[in-house]
Structure formats: C-alpha cells, structure tokens
Amino acid sequence: MKRLLAFIMIGVLSLALLLPSEALAGAKQRHRWEGVAIGLGAALLLGAMAHQAAAPPMVVEPEPVYYAPPDRAWIPAHYEVRYVKDGYWTKVWVPEYYDAYGRHIHGYYDDRYVERERPARVWVPGHWE
C-alpha cells in the first residue's frame, strides 16, 4: 500500500513539474531537442518505476524447524487379564442308533475335544513406550 501511494505521489509531482503553462515555454521551435531529452528521460524513469512496482515481493525462506522426539515413558511390569484359547479332551456318551445301512450301533463313549476361551492372568514385563 505504501509503495502504491509513493508511486502515485511521484507521478502527480512529475506531471506538475513537466506540464508548466505555455506562457513559460517560449517559442515553439526553441530548445526542441532539450524537450525531447526531458520527455525521453521522464518516460524511462516512469517505466522503471512501473516495473519496480510490478516486481514480485522478495521471498525469504524461513529457518528450518527441528522437532525433538517425544519423551519415552517407562511402563512398569504388571498383570493383565487376557482371553486365552485352549481346550480339553473329554469323554462323551453317544447313545445307540442305526447307521445309514440299517445296522444297529450300541451306545459308546467317544473322545471329543472341547474348545473354549478362558480369562488368564498374564505377566507383562516392564518396557519403554
């Protein structure tokens, strides 16, 4: 905003100084080349100011940020209750029946494995986390 205001102020001042009244100009043919040089210099100066105003702002790279790793916490040893899958063998009575061919099968004991989930206390040693 300050740059734009300065640009406008310089433009207004240069116009006020370069456009005096015709009474001060003298003869039309007098100092023709001096006027051309002044006009050319003003155009070059105005062009330089315009290009400076349109230049992109200078970008400064920020300093790198270094992050410290988080502090590690010691978890003391403790017991936890976890569910453990296990099972056991047992004898199951199978009553008498007739098979698919019509033969009579007497009742008998059969060994079966029974799966289960049971809670168990598990020791967890201390560790860093």
C-alpha atoms as a printed R data frame, in Angstrom:
    type eleno elety resid chain resno       x        y       z
1   ATOM     1    CA   MET     A     1   0.000    0.000   0.000
2   ATOM     2    CA   LYS     A     2   2.858    2.382   0.819
3   ATOM     3    CA   ARG     A     3   4.547    1.600  -2.482
4   ATOM     4    CA   LEU     A     4   1.376    2.357  -4.427
5   ATOM     5    CA   LEU     A     5   0.908    5.651  -2.580
6   ATOM     6    CA   ALA     A     6   4.534    6.648  -3.267
7   ATOM     7    CA   PHE     A     7   4.105    5.739  -6.932
8   ATOM     8    CA   ILE     A     8   1.008    7.937  -7.251
9   ATOM     9    CA   MET     A     9   2.699   10.854  -5.438
10  ATOM    10    CA   ILE     A    10   5.756   10.716  -7.702
11  ATOM    11    CA   GLY     A    11   3.511   10.555 -10.765
12  ATOM    12    CA   VAL     A    12   1.498   13.598  -9.673
13  ATOM    13    CA   LEU     A    13   4.651   15.611  -8.844
14  ATOM    14    CA   SER     A    14   6.312   14.727 -12.128
15  ATOM    15    CA   LEU     A    15   3.201   15.784 -14.059
16  ATOM    16    CA   ALA     A    16   3.045   19.057 -12.146
17  ATOM    17    CA   LEU     A    17   6.695   19.804 -12.898
18  ATOM    18    CA   LEU     A    18   6.638   18.663 -16.528
19  ATOM    19    CA   LEU     A    19   3.462   20.438 -17.561
20  ATOM    20    CA   PRO     A    20   4.075   24.122 -16.909
21  ATOM    21    CA   SER     A    21   1.931   26.736 -18.564
22  ATOM    22    CA   GLU     A    22   2.539   27.638 -22.199
23  ATOM    23    CA   ALA     A    23   3.492   31.173 -21.228
24  ATOM    24    CA   LEU     A    24   6.765   29.898 -19.801
25  ATOM    25    CA   ALA     A    25   7.559   27.745 -22.813
26  ATOM    26    CA   GLY     A    26   8.781   30.487 -25.088
27  ATOM    27    CA   ALA     A    27   8.894   29.982 -28.849
28  ATOM    28    CA   LYS     A    28   7.672   26.685 -30.274
29  ATOM    29    CA   GLN     A    29  10.946   25.898 -32.029
30  ATOM    30    CA   ARG     A    30  13.211   26.951 -29.176
31  ATOM    31    CA   HIS     A    31  15.031   24.166 -27.294
32  ATOM    32    CA   ARG     A    32  13.277   21.406 -29.198
33  ATOM    33    CA   TRP     A    33  15.934   18.751 -28.510
34  ATOM    34    CA   GLU     A    34  16.096   19.631 -24.830
35  ATOM    35    CA   GLY     A    35  12.370   18.952 -24.557
36  ATOM    36    CA   VAL     A    36  12.744   15.645 -26.380
37  ATOM    37    CA   ALA     A    37  15.522   14.604 -23.986
38  ATOM    38    CA   ILE     A    38  13.454   15.605 -20.940
39  ATOM    39    CA   GLY     A    39  10.433   13.698 -22.259
40  ATOM    40    CA   LEU     A    40  12.516   10.630 -23.044
41  ATOM    41    CA   GLY     A    41  14.097   10.725 -19.576
42  ATOM    42    CA   ALA     A    42  10.681   11.072 -17.933
43  ATOM    43    CA   ALA     A    43   9.341    8.116 -19.937
44  ATOM    44    CA   LEU     A    44  12.324    5.972 -18.966
45  ATOM    45    CA   LEU     A    45  12.011    6.952 -15.305
46  ATOM    46    CA   LEU     A    46   8.269    6.239 -15.287
47  ATOM    47    CA   GLY     A    47   8.854    2.858 -16.973
48  ATOM    48    CA   ALA     A    48  11.489    1.931 -14.397
49  ATOM    49    CA   MET     A    49   9.135    2.863 -11.537
50  ATOM    50    CA   ALA     A    50   6.284    0.904 -13.108
51  ATOM    51    CA   HIS     A    51   8.445   -2.223 -13.466
52  ATOM    52    CA   GLN     A    52   9.651   -1.881  -9.891
53  ATOM    53    CA   ALA     A    53   6.059   -1.652  -8.636
54  ATOM    54    CA   ALA     A    54   5.118   -4.794 -10.621
55  ATOM    55    CA   ALA     A    55   8.117   -6.811  -9.397
56  ATOM    56    CA   PRO     A    56   7.183   -9.760  -7.188
57  ATOM    57    CA   PRO     A    57   7.934   -9.349  -3.498
58  ATOM    58    CA   MET     A    58  11.150  -10.852  -2.232
59  ATOM    59    CA   VAL     A    59  10.577  -14.221  -0.586
60  ATOM    60    CA   VAL     A    60  12.675  -15.111   2.421
61  ATOM    61    CA   GLU     A    61  12.963  -18.784   3.251
62  ATOM    62    CA   PRO     A    62  12.057  -19.442   6.889
63  ATOM    63    CA   GLU     A    63  14.562  -21.146   9.125
64  ATOM    64    CA   PRO     A    64  14.068  -24.900   9.398
65  ATOM    65    CA   VAL     A    65  12.210  -26.106  12.458
66  ATOM    66    CA   TYR     A    66  13.686  -29.020  14.340
67  ATOM    67    CA   TYR     A    67  11.332  -31.118  16.422
68  ATOM    68    CA   ALA     A    68  12.647  -33.070  19.360
69  ATOM    69    CA   PRO     A    69  11.363  -36.632  19.628
70  ATOM    70    CA   PRO     A    70   8.754  -37.106  22.339
71  ATOM    71    CA   ASP     A    71   9.907  -38.307  25.712
72  ATOM    72    CA   ARG     A    72   9.692  -42.035  26.180
73  ATOM    73    CA   ALA     A    73   7.673  -43.338  29.097
74  ATOM    74    CA   TRP     A    74   8.510  -46.366  31.231
75  ATOM    75    CA   ILE     A    75   5.616  -48.748  31.656
76  ATOM    76    CA   PRO     A    76   6.168  -50.844  34.832
77  ATOM    77    CA   ALA     A    77   5.608  -54.585  34.910
78  ATOM    78    CA   HIS     A    78   2.056  -55.685  35.683
79  ATOM    79    CA   TYR     A    79  -0.513  -58.434  35.287
80  ATOM    80    CA   GLU     A    80  -3.120  -58.262  32.535
81  ATOM    81    CA   VAL     A    81  -6.240  -60.328  32.053
82  ATOM    82    CA   ARG     A    82  -6.265  -61.740  28.536
83  ATOM    83    CA   TYR     A    83  -8.546  -64.314  26.980
84  ATOM    84    CA   VAL     A    84  -6.659  -67.440  26.003
85  ATOM    85    CA   LYS     A    85  -7.988  -70.031  23.554
86  ATOM    86    CA   ASP     A    86  -7.466  -73.540  24.758
87  ATOM    87    CA   GLY     A    87  -9.430  -76.729  25.141
88  ATOM    88    CA   TYR     A    88  -9.535  -80.160  26.706
89  ATOM    89    CA   TRP     A    89 -10.410  -83.745  25.828
90  ATOM    90    CA   THR     A    90 -13.451  -85.323  27.410
91  ATOM    91    CA   LYS     A    91 -15.479  -88.487  27.071
92  ATOM    92    CA   VAL     A    92 -18.964  -88.005  25.660
93  ATOM    93    CA   TRP     A    93 -21.663  -90.725  25.694
94  ATOM    94    CA   VAL     A    94 -23.047  -91.459  22.249
95  ATOM    95    CA   PRO     A    95 -26.444  -93.255  22.561
96  ATOM    96    CA   GLU     A    96 -27.286  -96.285  20.432
97  ATOM    97    CA   TYR     A    97 -28.551  -95.668  16.916
98  ATOM    98    CA   TYR     A    98 -28.978  -97.216  13.490
99  ATOM    99    CA   ASP     A    99 -26.495  -96.186  10.830
100 ATOM   100    CA   ALA     A   100 -27.256  -95.358   7.164
101 ATOM   101    CA   TYR     A   101 -27.204  -99.055   6.197
102 ATOM   102    CA   GLY     A   102 -29.693 -100.070   8.905
103 ATOM   103    CA   ARG     A   103 -27.154 -101.690  11.217
104 ATOM   104    CA   HIS     A   104 -27.660 -101.300  14.953
105 ATOM   105    CA   ILE     A   105 -24.812  -99.443  16.712
106 ATOM   106    CA   HIS     A   106 -24.586  -99.862  20.507
107 ATOM   107    CA   GLY     A   107 -24.014  -96.790  22.705
108 ATOM   108    CA   TYR     A   108 -20.398  -95.945  23.484
109 ATOM   109    CA   TYR     A   109 -18.094  -93.274  24.895
110 ATOM   110    CA   ASP     A   110 -16.310  -91.075  22.367
111 ATOM   111    CA   ASP     A   111 -13.331  -88.753  22.951
112 ATOM   112    CA   ARG     A   112 -14.163  -85.186  21.937
113 ATOM   113    CA   TYR     A   113 -12.066  -82.024  22.066
114 ATOM   114    CA   VAL     A   114 -13.878  -79.046  23.582
115 ATOM   115    CA   GLU     A   115 -12.533  -75.613  22.633
116 ATOM   116    CA   ARG     A   116 -13.015  -72.660  24.944
117 ATOM   117    CA   GLU     A   117 -11.841  -69.150  25.704
118 ATOM   118    CA   ARG     A   118 -10.942  -68.519  29.264
119 ATOM   119    CA   PRO     A   119  -9.581  -65.491  31.091
120 ATOM   120    CA   ALA     A   120  -5.983  -65.851  32.215
121 ATOM   121    CA   ARG     A   121  -3.687  -63.561  34.168
122 ATOM   122    CA   VAL     A   122  -0.623  -62.857  32.052
123 ATOM   123    CA   TRP     A   123   2.563  -61.223  33.407
124 ATOM   124    CA   VAL     A   124   3.682  -58.302  31.212
125 ATOM   125    CA   PRO     A   125   7.293  -57.229  31.884
126 ATOM   126    CA   GLY     A   126   8.164  -53.537  32.116
127 ATOM   127    CA   HIS     A   127   9.080  -51.772  28.871
128 ATOM   128    CA   TRP     A   128   9.755  -48.378  27.311
129 ATOM   129    CA   GLU     A   129   6.987  -46.891  25.230
